[in-house]
Amino acid sequence: METRVAGRSPLWPATVWGATRLVLLLFVLKVLVLPGPDVTADVSVIYRGWSEVLRSGTFPLEDVTWQYPPAAALAVLSPGLLPFLEYATAFFVLACATDAAVLALLWHAGRGAGRSPRGAWVWVAGVPLLGPTVYARYDVMVTAVAVAALLAAGRHPRVAGALAALGALLKVWPALVLVGMRGRRPWIAAAVSGAGLAALFAVSVPGAFAFLTFQRERGVEVESLGSLVFHVARHFGWDGGVLLNYGSMEFLGPHVDTVGTVSLGLSAVAFGWLLLWRLRASRPAAPRFAAHTAADAAFVAVLMFTVTSRVISPQYLVWLVGLGAVCRCFRASRMRVPVALVLVAAPVTLLDFPLLFADVVASTPLGVTLLFVRNGLLVTAALLGARALWRGPVRRAAPAPTGTPARPDRAAPSETPAGAP
């Protein structure tokens, strides 16, 4: 009984969160220093420069490293909310505050029948395992919006849809949280909200969608799954190299376009699989969606698109930790093993960047081994997650009484809506 009560108390996760986040802040404020590249340069140099351009009333049209949807401007400008702090310091403080808000959401979601505090613990543990990069990118803010959307899906589907649209305009991938939400209301809300916000940005600020052109010119980033082909090929005389390209270290040279095309093809296959799963799960004769389906489907979808992408930056793991944490808020979630694999991949990612990034860029045996391990963990998590999602979670609705029409868009009475406290 004492163990159960302790596990339900917010004191322990809050204490561990406070201790680990203090260490992260000490790193980004450079009181402590990690070996390798300076992870804070994106904030202190790139984000700060973008904020100055944005304050002039336009997007960074001349900067090909601006590869983000228009709402990303809100994150870049957010340090202005703390004018008494220097830009980078204000950004790190806001990132930490967002981190705390995600923990609060997850802890609340883990209370009640069928719920678990393990989701909050996944977030508490997963973020520091990725190191200070989490606070030196705006991805933690995007993840917070995606987490809030998933947790709102059960009782407030329109709010969930609007949040998904906002997240998509921050960094595209949160649109995937819609894939497992039942009914039409979140999709309609997302379409209306997204179209309205996109139109507002398009007419009010020049260059709102210039990022689409910049994204087409990307190569194969050195930490991606496809990059392993070139890491190995370099040891057999491949005539190419690694250069800073569009803001990241990418392979350029013979056959890079081919590998990039294959990556896009695999992403298309992943999209087709998700569409087929959605159609299969939505059939009236199919099992109904369960409370955890939205979280499980979002986690698998983002995993699939992460491993098939031409780019896997360290901050992408923040997305997976956040969505995995939502899955673990539900005792019935089938994502236990895939989430655990993502947590194992987190410290390997910290070794990849920044600790041993020079080895990765140089394709040393150590660097290549780290990438094989990290990407192998993510691919395994994606395959296991996809298999569990396909097998279906879900409980069949109770038969309707004679003469009562069935409601295929409504959960069975015995289910707990996703996001309900």
N, C-alpha and C positions, 0 to 999 in steps of 0.2 A: 504493500500500500504506500509506503514512504517513497519507494522508487517511482511509482506511478505519479504521485503528487509532484515529486521533483521534476519529472519529465514534462509535466504540464505547466510548470512555473516559468514565467518569462525571465526570471533572474539569471539563470545560467546562460541562455543564448545571448542575452543583453550584455552580460559580463564578458563572454568570449568575443562577441562582436566588438565591444569597446576596446579591448586589448589589441585585437588584431588590426582594427582600423586605425588605431593610434600609430602602430608600426607603419602602415601604408602611408599615412600622412607624413610621418618622419622621412620616409623615402622620397615622396614627391616634393617635399619642401627642402630636400637635400641636406637634412640633418644627418641622415644615413645615406650611404651611396652604394648602389649595386654595381658590379662589374658590367662592362658592355656599353652599348649606346645609351645616351641620355633619353629616357622614356618621356621626359617632360617637355622635350623640344617642340613637339606638335602643339602643345598648349601655349608655351611662352613665345613661340615664333610664328607658327602657321596660323593657329586659331586667332591669336592677337592681330595678326595682319589682316585676316579675313574680317574680323570685327570692325576694323577701321574702314575697310571698303564698304561693308554693309551699312555702317552708320552714315555713309555718304549717299545712300539711297539706291544702291545697285548691288547685284551679286558679283562675285569675283570673275568677271567674264574673261579676263586675260590670264587666269591662273588655271592650268589644266589639272592641278591637284584638287581643285574643287569638284568633287564627284558625288555630291550629295543632293537629295531632294530639297526643295525650298524651305521646308520647316526646320531643317538643320540650322538655319540662321538663328532660330530662337535659342538653341543650345549655345551657339557661338557667342551670341549677345548676352547670354544669361549672367555673366559676371558683372554686368552693369547693375544688377540688383543689389550688389554689395559695393557701392562706390567708395567706401572707406578702405577697401582692400585693393592691393595691386592685382592686375588682371588674372595672372596665373594662380595666385593664392586664392582669389575669390572662386575661380573655377574648381579648384581642388576641394574647397569647403562645400560648394554646392554638390559636387559629385558624392562627397561623404554623406551629406544630408539626404540625397536621393537613395543612397545605399541603405540608410536607416529607414527610409519610408518603405522600401521594398521588404525589409525585414518585418516591419509592422504589419504590412499587408499579408505576408505569408504566415505570420504567427496567428493573426486573426482567422485566416482561412483554415488553419489547422485545428481549430477548435470545433467540437461537436461530433455527433454520431458519424462514423465512417470517415473521420478526418484524422490527421496525424501531424504532430509537431515536427516530423522529420523533414518536411519541406523547408521550414525555417532553418533547420540545422544544415541542410544542403547549401543554402545561401551563405550562412555564417562561415562554413568551412571552405566553400568553393571559391569565393572571391579572393581571400588572401593567398590561396594556392596559385592564383594567376599573377600575383605580385602587383607592384605599383602601377603597371600599365592600365589597370582598371580605372584608376582615378585620373589618368592622363589622356583619356579619350572620352567622347560624349556617349559612348555605347551604354554605359550604365543608366543614363537617362532614358535612352530608347528602350532598354530592357524593362525599366520601371513601367513605362506605358504599356508594353506588351503583357507584363504580369498583371497589371490592373485590368486590362481588357479580358484576359482569360478568367480572372476571378469574378468579373461582373457578368459573365456570359449566362449563368443560370437564371438569376433573378432580374437582371437588367440588360437584356440582349441589345437594345438600341444603344445604350451607353457603351456596351462592349464593342459594337460596330463602329461607333464614332471614335473610340479610343484606338481601334485597329487602323482606322483611316489616318488619324493623327500620327500614329507610329510609322505607317507607310510613308508619310510625307516627311518623316524625320530620317528614315534610313531603309525604306522599301520592305525589308524582310518581315516586319510585324504584320504585313498583309496576310502572311501565312497562318496567323492565329485564327483566321476565319474558317480554315478548312474543316475543322471538326465541330464548329458551332451548329447546333440544330436549329431548324426553322429558317424562315426568310428574313425575319426582322433584323438580325445583326448585319446581314448582307446588304439589305436596303439602306440601313442607317450608314453603313460604311460607304456605299456608293454615293449617297447624297452628301454626306459630310466631306468625303474626299473630293468630290467634284467642286463643292463650294469653296473649300480651302484652296484647292489648286487654282481655281479661277481667280480667287482673291489675290494670291501671290502673282499670278500671271499678269494681271492688269495693274498691279500696284508697284511691282519691283521688276526692272528690266533683267532679263537673263535667268528667270526662275528655273528654266528647264534646260539650260546649257549643259548641265551635268550629263545628260544622255549622250551627247556627242563625245564627251571626254571618256566615258565608260567604254565606248566601242573601241578605243585605241589601246586598251590595256593588253599587256603581255601575260606571261605565266609567272606568278609571284613565287619566290623561292621556297615558301613554306607550304605551298598547295600540294594536293595529291599528284597532280600532273607534273609538278616540278621534279618528282622523283626520277622520272625518265631522264632528265637532263643532269641531275646530280650523278646518276650512275654513268651516263654517256660521257661525262667529262673525264672519267677515268679510262675511257677507251678512245680518246682523241676527238671528241665532238668539237666542232669549230664554232663555238659560240661563247657567250659570257654572261655575266651578271652586271646590270647597270641600274642606277637609280632612274626609274621611269614612272612618270605619273604619280610620284610621291611614294613609291615603294621599290624595293629591290626585286627586279624581275629578270628572268632569263630572256635574252634576245639572241636570235641566230637561226640557223637552219632548223626547220620542222617545228618551231615554236608555234606558228600559226596553226599547224595541223593538230598539235596537242590542245591548243586553245579551242579549236573547233570541236574536238572530241569531248572536251569538258562541257561545252555548251550543249552538245548532243546528249550527254548523260543527264544534264539538268533538265532537258526536255523529256527524257525518259522518266525521270523522277516526277516531273509535273504530270505526265500521263498516268503514272501509277497512282498518284494521289487523287487524280480526277476519277479514275476507275474505282478506287476505294470509296470515294465519296458517293458516287452513283450507286455502288453496291450497298453501302450502309444506309442510304436514304430510301431504298425501295420499301414500299408499304409492307411487304412480306418479310423483310429483313429484320434482324434484331434491332431494337431501339438504341439510341444513344444513351450511354450511361453518364453519370455525373462527371467522371474523369475523362470522357472521350475527347472533349475539346482540348484539354491540356496534353493528353497523350498524342493526339494527332498533330498539334502544333509543334511539339518537341521533335517528333519524327520528321515532319516536313522541313523544319529548319536544319536538322541534322543532314538530311538528304541533300539539300541545296548547299550546305556548307562543304560537304566532302566532294561535291561535283563542281565546285566553283573554281575559277582560275586563280582565285585569291583566298587564302586562309590566313587572315591576320590574327595575332594573339587575342585581340579584343572580341573576336567572334565567339570565343569560348564563354564570354560573359553572357551572351544570348542563351547559350545552351545550359549554363548553370542556372540562369533565371527560370527558363521554361522547365528544366528538370526539377527545380525546387517546387514549382506549381504542381507537377505530376505527383511528387511525393507528399503533397498535402492530402492526397486521397489514398486511403488504405487499399482500395481496390485497383489502383493503377498498375498496369502491366509493365511499367518502365523502370522497375527497380534495378535490374542489371544494366540496361543502357545508361541510366543516370550515374550509376557507380563507375562505369567505364569513362564517362565524361569527367568525373571527379579525378580519376587516375590520370587522365590526359592533361589535366590542368597544370600540375607541377612540371610535367614534361614540356609543356608549352612555355613555362617560365624558363626552363633550361634553353629551349630554342631561342627565345627572345625575352630578355636581353642577355642572359648570362653567357651563352655560348653562340651568340649570333654570328660571330666571326667564323666559327667552324661551319655553320650552316651555309653562309655565303660562299665560303671556299670549298664546299663539298668535301670536307675531310671525312674520314671514316666515322668519327664521333658524331659530326653534324648530320651525316646521312642516316646513321643509326637512330638518332633521336627523332628525325622526321619519320622514318619507317615505323617507329614505335608509336609516336603520337597520332599519325594519320591512320595507322592500323587500328588503334583503339577507337578512333572516330568512325571508321568504316564498319568495324564490328558492331559498334553501338547502333549505327544506322540500320544495318541488316537485321539485328535482333529486334530493334524497335519496330521496323516495318513488318516483320513476321508476327510479332505480338499484336500489332494494330490490325493486320489483315485477319487474324483469327477471331477478332472481334471481342469486345469487352463484355458484351453488353447483354442486357437482360431483355427477354421478350416482354412486350406489354401484356397485361392481363386481358383476356378476351372481353370485348364489350358485351353488356347484357343484350338479350334479344330485343331488336327494335331500336337500339341505341347506335347511332352512326359512330364509326371509329374516327379518332382524331390523330392522323399519322404524324402531325407536327408537334404533338404534345407528349411529354415524358410520361411513363407509367407512374401511377400514384406511389409505387413503392420506391421510386428513385429519389435521390436527393439532388436538387438542381445544382449544376456546377456553379461554384462561387457562393453558395449559400453558407452562412456562418453556422 
